[in-house]
Amino acid sequence: MTLEATINYATPVSYEQVLQTADAVRARGINVEIVDTAAEALEKLTALIPAGATLMTGMSQTLQDIGLEARLIDKAHPWINLKDEMLAETDPAKQMEMRRNSTLSPYFVASVQAIVQTGEIVVASGTGSQLPAYAYSSPNVIWVAGVQKIVPTLDDALRRLREYSLPQENIRMQALYGMNSVLGKILIIEQEPPMMRRNITLILVNEPVGI
């Protein structure tokens, strides 16, 4: 009988594995930036989005951890934040239409649930509202992720999602809204074809950030 090694999904991988994973992701058409700290991640992200640009963000503990959400709430930034406009809309039908249109945002910033050492990226969503931007519609996608999200195989990535990320997200959602999270849709990014002429960037933070 073969015993599978247990993966601690909250523990960062070695720096050598980070470098190997970054190369594998780049080979699939996705830019990778490696930074040491959450503060450096925010600095790198800020440098990637020009002043005056329009952006949308996905719900993300990682973006809270690096300080982006606080900066957006305080309006201490040079961008046009579509989420401000969307949340200010009181008509549910109009707000839903704005949410759909936000997938076309020139810049879309969020995180991912798992990164495979062979380069695949796994993203999950309750409603799927942000997935069109990742897969096709936004010309500039920026993901921020701690290196604890790196796993050996795609099967491990899906296990991380179901056995670790979802329970942790349930805790967060219960604290915020008194309800569990929903695993509605899963997107696996195998590669970004050059003909798409999009810029997808993964900022890897060499410390645990996010879930």
C-alpha positions, 0 to 999 in steps of 0.5 A: 500500500502506498501512503500519500504525503500529507500537504500542509496547505498553509505552509510556504514551499521552498524558494527553489520550488517558488522559482521552479513554479514561476518558470512553469507559469511563465511558460504558459504565457503568464507573467510572474513577479516574485516579492518577499513581503505583503508590503512589496506586493502592494508596491509592485501591484501599484506600479503595474496599474497606471494612474487614472486607470479603471479597475475592478477587484474580486473579493479576496482575503489576500487583497485585504492582507496586502493592504489594497482593500484599505487603500481602496476604501480610503480612496488613497489611490489614483485609480477609478474603482468600479466597485465604488460605483457598483456598491453605490447603486441601489437598484438591484437590477442595475447593480447586477448589470454593472457587475456583468460589465465590470468583467470588461474592466481594463484592470482586474485584480484578485487572487487565486486558490492554488498554483501547481508546480507545473504551471496551472492555476486554479480559481474558484468562485461562488457565483462565477462573476469574476471568472469571465475577466480571468478567462477572456474579457479583461485585458489586464489581470493581476493576481496576488498569491502567497507561496503557500498556495503552490502545490505539486499536482493539479489533483493537489490543487483541487484538494487544496480548494475543497479541503482547505480553502473552502472551509477557511472561506466558510469561517471568513464568510460566517464572521462577515455575513453569517453564512457559508461560502459557496463553491459554485464554479472552478476555473483551471487556467492551462495557458494564455495564448499569445494571440489574445494580446492580454497581460496576465500577471501573477505576483507571488509573495514569498510569505503566507498571505490570504487563504 
